[in-house]
Every structure is written in C-alpha cells, then in structure tokens.
Amino acid sequence: MVENPSTRGFKIYPGTVHGFTMSDTDAFNPAALQLHWDRLLPLLRRTLTKS
C-alpha cells in the first residue's frame, strides 16, 4: 500500500447499514450486495493471482 497509496480507500454503500450483505437480516440490501461483489472480485483477482 505504501508504493501506491491511490489504490486504497473506503467504499461507501449509500442507503445501507452494517450487515447489508446478510440475506437473513433486516439490513439486507441486494443491490448493495451486488455492488460489493462487483468491487470485491476484481480486487481479489488482481491481488491473489500468482505471478
């Protein structure tokens, strides 16, 4: 993170509360969950692939 500080930061999910990814709670927000996966999976692919 020190080498490229522009890649770090927080992601905001408007209209959500803590726990919005858990479908068995009142906090569940399917649209925000999809956005979460759309952001997370590319990050994991970039950072966890073998060199």
Summary of the structure (lengths in Angstrom):
residues: 51
radius of gyration: 13.7
end to end distance: 17.8
largest distance: 41.5
contacts: 82
relative contact order: 0.14
helix: 43%
strand: 0%
